[in-house]
Amino acid sequence: MGLLKFFSGKDPEEYEKQGDAFFNIGEFGSAKLEYESALNKLEKKRPDDTGYANRLQVKIVRSRESLARAHMESGEDLLAQELYDDAEDMFLLASELTENRTLKDALEDLLQETKRRKREGMPKEAPVVTGDDGAAEQPAYHHEGDEYFTALVSTLPDEIRHAYLEYGDTFREGYVALNQGDYEQALPLLTNALEENMPGGDHIYFEIGTACLNLGKTEEARKVLEEYVRANPSLLRGYHLLCEALWEMEAFDEAHKVIRSSPPELRKTLHMKILDGETLFRAGQYEKAESFYNNCLNTDGWDENIVRALAITYEALGKTAKANDLYGEIMTECQQCRTRLDPFIKARYADTSFELGNMSGAILELYLSLAQELPGERAQYYRKISQIYAAQGYENESLRYLAFAERIEDQEGSE
């Protein structure tokens, strides 16, 4: 596989789908990059499509927050192992990603605790200098960019993370390039890394498939991902990315065959069922997807991922009221469990409520909250707040928020 030319005609929807695929398998950093690429492409192709831009912004925030929480958990594990420098890197990275004040405060507490333990563990005497030249001995494992690479792989499952750490410098460089969106540089590096690590480098197929998909080389992606699934039949992520390639080829029947060829224990999992339903949705078979998701809820019980997918399917079918009810269910569940509410769900509930003519104070409060959580989308939220105030008869407040929206839009237009 040689150096491939970037396929510039890729639509924002394609980047978004790839981002969804990554998010659903827990690769939040890659998901964030895909959503950002989608937004960048949208701004160039359809700059006036503010509704779609809002959806992408919400997904970017969701990915950043999920990645921040994953880094925080990794940092806590490292702290427990007394790996203070690595833990500090994780907490700092998480703090840079999150906009959640509560999470930022928790990370600051963890950073202070890490520094305290680090100070307590420092030797009281100066380290012994070794070597004939009098230079201090350097750690054997030290390369520029190690911290960034370690942060990238820290959220991966143990088996995969350990393999990635053993693949060597060529893979390391290619993997970093891939996660920075430099697919043209990443592909030849990853291909060379595969040759250097065979046998035993099967996980590199997955990263090559990711690079190929982003370069528009769908057929090549399909081939290497089929190799990955054959080598790792029990891993969900291979099936997910292979289905992504098949979805782009509109080979939906083939995608169903791939799913049904998986081992019985994997095929029964909720994640695989979600993949099956997503294939129906991508094929535009919304009625079948609706039936499939409802059947999952009847047989497996309530699950947020299934309810979310069903709500999105209802929106595609124009069943806005049903979608709104399901988004409301998810919000209620989050409140009862005291878990942080996904801004995407909050935005979809507010927007479907607004579309149904709900101009209540509760929806007004949601939009005020969203304007704080997603500052990049304040203009459109202020416009809706203005309309709600107008419907409630508060003309002055309506005009005030309309002025806010226009001021932000003027500023954005002059940049």
C-alpha positions, 0 to 999 in steps of 0.5 A: 500500500503506497502513499494515498491522495486525500479524497477531498470530496468527502461529505460532512455526513461521512465524517459524522458517521465515522465519528459515531462509529468510533464513539460507540466503541469508546474511542472518543479521541478519534470520534472527536477528530471525525466530528471536527472534520465534519464541522470543518467540511460543513462550514466550507460546503454549507455555511448556513446550515446552522442546525447541522452545525449545532448537532456536530458541536454537541457531538464534539462536546460529548466526545471531549467530555467522554474522553476527559472522563476516560483520561481521569479514570486512567489517571486515577489508576496510574495514581494508585500505582504510584506513577505520579508523572503519568497520572499528572499528565492524564489529569492535565489532559482531561482538564484541558478537554472538559468544560464541566466545572464540577469535573474541572474541580475534581481534576484539580483536587486529583492534581493537588493530591498527585503533587502531594504524594509525589513530594512525599515520595521524593528521596531525601538525598540527591540521586546517585550519578552513574556512568563513566562520563558522569552523566545521570543515567537516562530511562530506557524508555524515553522518546519525544512524544511518548506522553502524547502517545501514552495518553492516546492509548490509555483508554484502550482495552488492556490487551490492545494497549499492551500490544500498541506499546510493543509495536515500536517507533514506526507504529507510534509515529503512524498512530500519532499521525492518524489521531492528529488527522494526518492520514496521508502520513499515517497510512504508509507508516502504519503499513510499514509497522505492520510489516515490521510486526508480523506475525503478531501485529494484527491490531495494526490492521484496524488502524490501517483500515481507519486511515483508508476510510478517511482517505476515501479508499473504502475497498482497501479499508474493507479488505484490511478490516476483514483481515482484522476480523478474521484475526480477532473474531471476538472483538467488537471494534473490528465488526463496527469499523468493517460495517462502517466500510460496508455502509459507505459502499451501501453494501448493507446486506453484506454488513448484516452477514458480517454481524451474523457471522460473529461468534454466538456469544458476541452476537448476543451482546447489546453492542452487536444488536445496536450495530445491527439496528444501525445497519437498518437505519443507514440503509434507510429502512427506518420502519424495520429499524423502529421494529428492531429497536422496540423488540430489543427493548421488549426482550432486553429491557430499557437501555439508554443506547437503544432508546437513543437510537430509537428516538433518532429513528423516530425523528427520521420517520417524522414521529417527533412526539415519540422521539421527544418522549424518549429523549425525556425518558433518558433525561429522567433516568439521568436525573434519577441516577444522578449522572451527567446529562449528555448535552446531545440528549438535552439539545434534542429534547429541547429542539423536538419540544420546540418543534412541537410548539412547547414554549414553556419555562422548562424549555426556556431553562434548557436553552439557557443552560445549553447556551452556557454549555455550548458557547459556540451555539449561543446565537441559535439558542438565543434566537429560540429563547427570543421566540419563547419569550415572545410567545409568553408575551415578554416582548422586551426580553424577546428583543434583548435575546434577539439582539444578543443573537444578532451581535454574536452572528455579526461578530462571527461574520466579521472573523 
